[in-house]
Amino acid sequence: MFKPNSFVKSLKHQETELESEFSILCWNVAKLTLKSSYKDFVNTLIKKYDLDILLLQEVKKSLSHELELHEYSYVLSPNIETKKHIFGVLSAFKSSCHNELSLLTKKRELRCATHKISLITHHKISDEETLLIVNLHAINFVHSSDFKHELNNIYMSIKSHGGAMIVAGDFNTWNLKRVQYLNEFSNDLELKKVGFESEKDIKKIFSNSLDYIFYRGLELTFSTVIDSKKISDHNPIIAKFKR
């Protein structure tokens, strides 16, 4: 496995502002993005929920083929590159995207394994304002203090943004110390957590949820968790917002 070199992106909507009401999907897709079962399922979700933004973790892309993302623009920020594939977080959207920033973790998982990755993008919502989105896959298999340090690196990169914000992804918050550090991170940024009527399908370890959507400067109008029929070991979470 090799350290990746750069973004992979396709920006088709640079003159388009994000709609005043928009929907977002967050999903760890467990490297299954080249399989037909994943493609069919995500296409069903896109049509049913009219999804404007997709925030995917553990995306797998062939280096020899383009991504199949239909009408979406996208930025893929890889944390692993091999001879045939890249893997990472992908943010897809139907609006302009500016100033993308990739944050590779300082630490590696299990010392000799891989880095994790977070992707920060900005999307125009008015002449004066942008929505900042963080698509995050938090580091695992390290001390909780290292987890906190990596969250702080993200915080330092986004704290100066004064407007609307969404931070979402797989936070790997499998113990109470990690949950505590995540709560401190979200409180420092004045973020609210998207709640769900039923959380039984959210991926959990030791009763702690791993997947979240946080937000500020927006009104939450809808949220749901989707049973992905075991396509991935995580289930998609969806939220709709109004600004």
N, C-alpha and C positions, 0 to 999 in steps of 0.2 A: 504494500500500500504506500502511496506517495502523497505528500502534501500538495494540495491543489494550487493552481496558479492564478486563477482569475474568475470573475463572474461569467455566467452564460446568461444572456438576456435578449429579449425581443420586445421593443417598445413601440407599440402601434397607436397609442392614444395620447400622444404628448400635447395635443390641443384640447383634451377633454377633461373637464372638471368632474370630480366624484359627485354622484347624485346626492340630493339632500336627504334621501332615505336610501340606505344600502344594507346589504346582508353580507355576512362573512362566515366562512367555514374554516375551522382549525382542526387539523387531523395529522397524527403520526401514521404514515402509510406503510411503515415497516419494509421499505425497499421493494414494494410490490407494484410500482407504477408502470412496469412494462407488461404486466399480466392483464389479460382480457377481463378477468373478474373485477379487478380494480377499475379499469376504464369504464366498463358498463355501469358499475355502481356509482362512481363519481358523476358520470353524465346524467344519471337519474336524479341525483341530488341537485345538480346545477339547474336542471329543468324544473324540478318541483319547487325549489326554494329561490329561484331566480338569483343565484349567487353572484355578487359583484366582486368579491375578493376571496381568494383561496390562500390559506396559509398552511403549507404542508411541510412536515418534517420527515426525514429519512427518505427523501426522493432519490430514485435511481434513474439515471439517464445514460443511454448509450452515446458514446462519443461519435458514432458514425451516423446517427439518425437525429432528426429534429424532434422536439417534444410535441406531443399531440395535445394542444391546449386551445384549439378552436379559435374563438374570437378574443381570447385574453392576451394582454401583454404579460410579460413575466420577467422576474429576475431569479436566477438560481445561484445560490451561494454555496459552493461545495466545501466539505470538510475532509473528503477522501477522494483521491483520484487513482484509478488503476489504468492498465493499458487499454481497457475497453469501456470503462464506465466512470462516471462521477456520481457522488452521493452528497446530499446536503439538504438545506432548507430552501423552499421555493415559495415566493410570493407572486401570485397572479392577480390581475386586476383589469378593470375596464376603464381606467382613467390614467392621467399623466403620472409619471414617476420621476422624482428628482433626487439627486444627492444620495444614492444608495451607498450604504456603508456595511462592510462585512466585519464581524468581530469573531476571530478564531480564539478559542480559549487558550490561556497561557499554559494550563496544565493538560496533560494527556490522561486518558482513562487507563487505570491499571498500569500507570507509568510508561509501559512500552506500547500501549495501544494508540487510540486515535484522539484527536482533538474533537470538541463539539463546536457548533457554529451558531451565530445569531446574525440576522439580517435586518438592517434598519432602512426603511424607505420613507419618502415624503410624497404626499399626494395632494394636489391642488384642490381646495374646496371653495375658494373665493379668490378675488384679486389679491387679497392681503394675507390669506391664511392657508396653511397646509396641515393636513393630518399626518402625524408621524405614526408609523406602524413598526413594531418590533416583532419579528417572527423568530422564535427562540426555541432552541433545543438545548436544555441545560445539561451541564456535565454530570456524569454519574461515576460511581466507583472511585470517588476521592473523599477526603475528609470533608466534613461539613464546613469547616473554615475555608477550604478551597472553593466550595460551592458559593459561599458568601462573597469571597473575593471576586469571583467571576461575575456575580450579580452586580457588584459594585462597579466593575468595569463598564457594564452596560449603563448603569445609572449615570456615571460620569459622562458618557457619550450622549445622553439624551436629556439631562437635567436642565439644560438651557432652553429647551423648546417650551415656549409659553402657551401653546395652543392645544387643540384636540390631540388625543393620543390613544393608541391601542397597543397593548403588549399581550401577546398570546403565544401559546405553544405547549410543548411537553417540558414541564419544569422538573421532572424527576424528583418531586417532593415526597419521597417515600418514608421519611422519618420526621418527627416533630421538630427537630432542630432546623431542618431545611424549610419546613412550613413556617417556622418563626422568622427565618431570614427573608423568606418571600413576602411575608406580611409586612416586615419592616421596609422592604424595597417598595412595595406598592403604596404604603402609607407615606413614605418620603416623596413619592411622585403624585400623591393625592389621587390615586387610581381607585376605582370601584371594581369589584369582582362581579362578573356576570353570574347570576344564580340560575338554577334550573328547578323546575317543578319536581322532577324526579332525577336523581343522580345515580340510580342503580346501574346504569350502563357506562358511566365514566370509569376509565381505567383507574384502579386503586391498588396500592400495595400497603399492607398493614393498616387498612382503612383510610389511608391518605390518598386523596386525588392527585393525579399527575398532570392532567390537562386543564388549562385555564384560559379564559379571556378576561383581561382587565381593560378598563377604559376610563377616560375623563373627557369633559367638554362635549359630551354626546348624550342623547336620551336613548336608553335601551327600550325597545318596543316588543321584542320577542326573543325567546331562547329555547333551544331544545337539544337533546342528545339523541343521536341516531344509532341504532343497533346495526353494525356493519356486517352482520352475519358471519363474523369471524374471518372476514377478508384480511383484516389487520388485528393485532393484539390490542390496539386502541380503537375507540369509537369516535366518529366525528362529532364535534360540538359546533352549533350554529347560533349566531346572534344577529339580530337586526337592530339598526340604529337610525336615529333621526338627529339631524343637526340644526 
